Amino acid sequence: MIPNFTSKAFAGEQENVYERRMELYKRVEAVTNLPWYYMAAIDQYERSIRLARKDLPKAEGLSGIYFRPEEWAGLLNPDIQDTNPVSIQFFNGIGFDGNGDGKADVRDDEDVLHAFAQYLLTYGTDHDNIKIGLWNYYKRDKTVGIIIGKAKIYKHFGRLDLEQHAFPVPLRSNHSYKNTWGDARGWGGRRIHEGTDIFAGYGVPVRATGYGIVEMKGWNRFGGWRVGIRDINNTYHYFAHLSGFAKDLQVGQVVEPGQVIGGVGSSGYGPPGTSGKFPPHLHYGMYKDNGYTEWSFDPYPHLRLWSREERARLKKG
């Protein structure tokens, strides 16, 4: 069961968190000239993987960036709890005094953000050099791509509060769905159903479910014409069996909840153009990236929640 955090108190608290984070990012930008949306993207990426993994502690402060104690203080530093900027620098630790209090404290959000910013500054403040710095830090192309995508989303909307979602097809359309995640699939070999099927009429609009960036668009012999969108929480949203794509939809495009990306169809189970082997429906899947790998999880509870939330917004509107 997904908790429904819709109370005014929670909404106000979240808004305050976004404001405080933005203040931090802007302060780092003012000192380093690193655009705030890159720091926001790195911070959000790290926060997301900490939520998705058991080997990392959960973020407790405003920042989600995690440094191992020995990385912060320096590998050869005999005191891994060291907060002295001079000795940390001597032992080549990444720790940095960002707020000017004379301490480089890994528990201080401003110190943590400035420490990562100082690392990036060794490469430069332009887009290409930031990408190089990110690759040398994470050693993973996909991670770099995800962070750069998040930065593009934050830059496009100019804010951090991008958590709203929409149901994948218009709520007023004639559609039906049930929990089919994990069911056996027959075509294409032994595999399970990694998603929820939403049955609707051919050509019914298919909509982006959240704020994100188009990572993939094209044909797959299983999914037919399909689109993949990555949101700010490291979740990949997969829309398959489409009848076609929205006009001008491109890989790298930023989208928002409710934006039409294609239409319901029955494409797939064969070479490009194959259609009609099953009733028209949208296959909707969700995948989580944890910095190492990606796996599917059940989208059904999320679909139910987003449907309720959107109906509530429509009533208010």
C-alpha positions as CSV (number, residue, x, y, z in Angstrom):
1,M,0.0,0.0,0.0
2,I,1.3,3.5,-0.9
3,P,0.8,6.2,1.7
4,N,-1.3,9.1,0.5
5,F,0.7,12.2,1.5
6,T,-1.9,14.8,0.5
7,S,-2.5,16.6,3.8
8,K,-1.9,20.4,3.9
9,A,0.7,20.0,6.6
10,F,2.7,17.5,4.6
11,A,2.4,19.7,1.5
12,G,3.6,22.7,3.4
13,E,6.5,20.8,4.9
14,Q,7.6,19.5,1.4
15,E,7.3,23.0,-0.1
16,N,9.6,24.3,2.7
17,V,12.2,21.5,1.9
18,Y,12.2,22.4,-1.7
19,E,12.7,26.1,-0.9
20,R,15.6,25.3,1.5
21,R,17.3,23.0,-1.0
22,M,17.0,25.6,-3.7
23,E,18.6,28.2,-1.4
24,L,21.5,25.8,-0.9
25,Y,22.0,25.1,-4.6
26,K,21.8,28.9,-5.4
27,R,24.5,29.6,-2.7
28,V,26.8,27.0,-4.2
29,E,26.2,28.5,-7.7
30,A,27.0,32.0,-6.4
31,V,30.4,30.9,-5.1
32,T,31.4,28.3,-7.8
33,N,29.5,29.4,-11.0
34,L,28.3,25.9,-11.3
35,P,24.6,26.1,-12.5
36,W,22.2,25.2,-9.7
37,Y,20.4,22.6,-11.8
38,Y,23.5,20.4,-12.0
39,M,23.9,20.4,-8.3
40,A,20.2,19.7,-7.9
41,A,20.4,16.8,-10.3
42,I,23.4,15.2,-8.6
43,D,21.8,15.6,-5.2
44,Q,18.5,14.1,-6.4
45,Y,20.3,11.2,-8.1
46,E,22.2,10.4,-4.9
47,R,19.0,10.7,-2.8
48,S,17.2,8.3,-5.1
49,I,19.8,5.6,-5.1
50,R,20.0,5.8,-1.3
51,L,16.3,5.1,-1.2
52,A,16.7,2.1,-3.6
53,R,19.6,0.4,-1.9
54,K,20.2,-1.3,1.5
55,D,24.0,-0.8,1.6
56,L,23.7,3.0,1.8
57,P,22.4,4.9,4.8
58,K,19.2,6.9,4.1
59,A,19.6,10.7,3.7
60,E,18.8,12.5,6.9
61,G,19.4,16.2,6.0
62,L,18.5,18.3,3.0
63,S,21.3,16.9,0.8
64,G,21.2,13.4,-0.5
65,I,24.9,13.2,-1.5
66,Y,26.8,10.5,0.3
67,F,30.5,10.3,1.0
68,R,32.1,7.4,2.8
69,P,33.9,8.5,5.9
70,E,37.3,7.5,4.5
71,E,36.5,9.3,1.3
72,W,35.6,12.5,3.1
73,A,38.6,12.5,5.5
74,G,41.2,10.9,3.2
75,L,42.1,7.2,2.7
76,L,45.3,7.4,4.8
77,N,43.8,9.7,7.4
78,P,44.0,8.0,10.8
79,D,40.9,9.9,12.0
80,I,38.1,9.0,9.6
81,Q,35.8,11.4,11.7
82,D,38.2,14.3,11.0
83,T,36.5,17.7,10.4
84,N,39.7,19.8,10.2
85,P,39.9,21.2,6.6
86,V,43.7,21.4,6.8
87,S,44.4,17.8,7.7
88,I,41.6,16.5,5.4
89,Q,43.3,18.4,2.5
90,F,46.7,16.9,3.6
91,F,45.3,13.4,3.3
92,N,43.6,14.2,0.0
93,G,40.1,13.9,1.4
94,I,37.2,15.3,-0.5
95,G,35.8,17.1,2.7
96,F,35.4,20.8,2.4
97,D,34.3,23.7,4.7
98,G,31.5,25.2,2.6
99,N,29.8,27.4,5.2
100,G,33.0,29.0,6.6
101,D,32.6,27.7,10.2
102,G,36.2,26.3,10.2
103,K,34.9,22.7,10.0
104,A,34.5,20.3,7.1
105,D,31.6,18.3,8.5
106,V,30.2,15.4,6.4
107,R,26.9,15.9,8.3
108,D,26.6,19.5,7.2
109,D,24.5,19.9,4.0
110,E,26.4,23.0,2.8
111,D,29.8,21.4,3.4
112,V,28.7,18.3,1.5
113,L,27.3,20.2,-1.6
114,H,30.4,22.4,-1.7
115,A,32.7,19.4,-1.5
116,F,31.1,17.9,-4.6
117,A,31.1,21.3,-6.3
118,Q,34.8,21.7,-5.6
119,Y,35.5,18.3,-7.1
120,L,33.6,19.3,-10.3
121,L,35.5,22.6,-10.4
122,T,38.7,20.7,-11.0
123,Y,37.2,19.9,-14.4
124,G,35.3,23.1,-15.2
125,T,31.9,24.7,-15.1
126,D,30.8,24.1,-18.7
127,H,28.5,21.3,-19.7
128,D,31.1,19.0,-21.4
129,N,33.6,19.3,-18.5
130,I,30.9,18.6,-16.0
131,K,30.0,15.4,-17.8
132,I,33.7,14.4,-17.8
133,G,33.9,15.1,-14.1
134,L,30.7,13.0,-13.4
135,W,32.1,10.1,-15.4
136,N,35.4,10.1,-13.6
137,Y,33.5,10.1,-10.3
138,Y,30.8,7.5,-11.0
139,K,32.5,5.5,-13.8
140,R,29.2,4.7,-15.4
141,D,27.8,6.1,-18.6
142,K,24.2,5.5,-17.6
143,T,24.6,7.4,-14.3
144,V,26.0,10.4,-16.2
145,G,23.1,10.2,-18.6
146,I,20.6,10.1,-15.8
147,I,22.1,13.1,-14.0
148,I,22.4,15.2,-17.1
149,G,18.7,14.3,-17.9
150,K,17.7,15.5,-14.4
151,A,19.6,18.7,-14.9
152,K,17.8,19.3,-18.1
153,I,14.4,18.8,-16.4
154,Y,15.2,21.1,-13.5
155,K,16.6,23.8,-15.9
156,H,13.4,23.5,-18.1
157,F,10.9,23.9,-15.3
158,G,13.1,26.1,-13.0
159,R,11.9,24.5,-9.8
160,L,12.4,21.4,-7.6
161,D,8.8,20.5,-6.9
162,L,8.1,18.0,-9.7
163,E,6.3,15.2,-8.0
164,Q,2.9,15.4,-9.5
165,H,1.6,12.5,-11.6
166,A,-1.1,11.8,-14.2
167,F,-2.8,8.6,-15.2
168,P,-1.5,7.2,-18.5
169,V,-4.8,7.6,-20.4
170,P,-7.5,10.2,-19.9
171,L,-9.7,9.3,-17.0
172,R,-12.8,10.0,-19.0
173,S,-11.8,7.5,-21.6
174,N,-13.3,4.0,-21.7
175,H,-10.5,2.0,-20.2
176,S,-10.0,-0.9,-17.8
177,Y,-7.0,-2.5,-16.0
178,K,-6.1,-5.0,-13.3
179,N,-3.0,-6.1,-11.6
180,T,-1.2,-8.3,-14.2
181,W,2.4,-7.7,-13.0
182,G,4.3,-11.0,-12.8
183,D,1.9,-13.0,-14.9
184,A,3.5,-15.5,-17.4
185,R,4.0,-14.4,-21.0
186,G,4.0,-16.8,-23.8
187,W,5.3,-15.1,-26.9
188,G,9.0,-14.7,-27.3
189,G,10.1,-17.3,-24.8
190,R,9.6,-17.9,-21.1
191,R,9.3,-14.5,-19.3
192,I,7.0,-12.6,-16.9
193,H,4.8,-9.6,-17.5
194,E,6.7,-6.6,-16.2
195,G,3.9,-4.1,-16.1
196,T,0.1,-3.4,-16.1
197,D,-2.1,-3.6,-19.2
198,I,-4.5,-0.8,-19.6
199,F,-7.2,-1.8,-22.2
200,A,-8.7,1.1,-24.2
201,G,-9.8,1.9,-27.7
202,Y,-7.4,2.2,-30.6
203,G,-5.9,5.7,-30.7
204,V,-6.9,6.8,-27.2
205,P,-4.2,9.3,-26.1
206,V,-1.3,8.0,-24.1
207,R,0.1,10.5,-21.6
208,A,3.3,11.0,-19.7
209,T,2.7,10.1,-16.1
210,G,5.2,12.5,-14.6
211,Y,7.9,15.2,-15.2
212,G,10.7,13.5,-17.0
213,I,12.8,13.2,-20.1
214,V,12.3,10.9,-23.1
215,E,15.2,8.4,-23.0
216,M,13.9,6.0,-25.7
217,K,11.6,6.0,-28.7
218,G,11.2,3.4,-31.4
219,W,10.4,-0.2,-32.1
220,N,10.9,-3.3,-30.0
221,R,9.7,-6.8,-31.2
222,F,8.0,-7.4,-27.9
223,G,6.6,-3.9,-27.1
224,G,6.1,-2.6,-30.7
225,W,6.2,1.2,-30.9
226,R,7.2,2.3,-27.4
227,V,8.5,5.2,-25.4
228,G,10.6,5.3,-22.3
229,I,10.7,8.3,-20.0
230,R,13.0,8.8,-16.9
231,D,11.7,10.9,-14.1
232,I,13.6,12.8,-11.4
233,N,13.3,9.9,-9.0
234,N,15.4,7.5,-11.1
235,T,12.2,5.7,-12.2
236,Y,11.9,4.7,-15.9
237,H,8.4,4.7,-17.2
238,Y,7.8,2.3,-20.2
239,F,4.8,2.8,-22.6
240,A,4.4,0.0,-25.2
241,H,2.2,-1.3,-28.0
242,L,1.5,2.2,-29.2
243,S,-0.3,3.0,-32.4
244,G,2.1,5.8,-33.0
245,F,3.9,8.7,-31.4
246,A,2.9,12.3,-30.7
247,K,4.0,14.7,-33.4
248,D,7.6,16.0,-32.9
249,L,8.2,13.8,-29.8
250,Q,12.0,13.3,-29.7
251,V,14.5,11.5,-27.5
252,G,15.9,14.1,-25.0
253,Q,12.6,16.0,-24.9
254,V,11.4,17.1,-21.5
255,V,7.7,16.2,-20.8
256,E,5.2,16.9,-18.0
257,P,2.3,15.0,-16.5
258,G,-0.6,14.6,-18.8
259,Q,1.4,15.5,-22.0
260,V,0.3,13.3,-24.9
261,I,3.2,11.1,-26.1
262,G,1.3,8.6,-28.4
263,G,-1.8,6.6,-28.8
264,V,-3.1,3.2,-27.6
265,G,-2.4,0.5,-30.2
266,S,-1.7,-3.2,-30.7
267,S,1.8,-3.1,-32.1
268,G,4.5,-5.6,-31.4
269,Y,5.2,-9.3,-31.4
270,G,7.1,-9.2,-34.6
271,P,9.2,-7.1,-37.0
272,P,8.6,-3.3,-37.3
273,G,5.1,-2.5,-38.2
274,T,3.5,-5.7,-36.8
275,S,0.1,-5.0,-35.3
276,G,-3.2,-6.6,-34.5
277,K,-2.0,-9.8,-32.8
278,F,-3.9,-8.8,-29.6
279,P,-6.5,-6.3,-28.5
280,P,-5.4,-2.7,-28.3
281,H,-4.0,-1.8,-25.0
282,L,-1.2,0.2,-23.3
283,H,1.5,-1.9,-21.6
284,Y,2.8,0.4,-18.8
285,G,5.9,-0.6,-16.9
286,M,8.1,1.0,-14.2
287,Y,11.8,0.3,-13.6
288,K,14.1,1.5,-10.8
289,D,17.8,2.3,-11.2
290,N,20.0,2.0,-8.1
291,G,23.4,3.1,-9.6
292,Y,24.4,-0.5,-10.6
293,T,21.4,-2.1,-12.2
294,E,17.7,-1.6,-13.1
295,W,14.8,-3.8,-12.2
296,S,11.0,-3.7,-12.7
297,F,8.4,-3.3,-10.0
298,D,4.7,-3.4,-9.9
299,P,3.1,-0.2,-11.2
300,Y,-0.5,-1.1,-10.3
301,P,-0.6,0.6,-6.8
302,H,0.9,3.7,-8.4
303,L,-1.7,3.8,-11.1
304,R,-4.5,3.5,-8.5
305,L,-3.0,6.3,-6.5
306,W,-2.4,8.6,-9.5
307,S,-6.0,8.0,-10.7
308,R,-7.4,9.1,-7.3
309,E,-5.1,12.1,-7.1
310,E,-6.0,13.3,-10.6
311,R,-9.7,12.8,-10.0
312,A,-9.4,14.9,-6.9
313,R,-7.6,17.7,-8.8
314,L,-10.3,17.6,-11.5
315,K,-13.0,18.0,-8.9
316,K,-11.2,21.0,-7.4
317,G,-10.6,22.5,-10.8
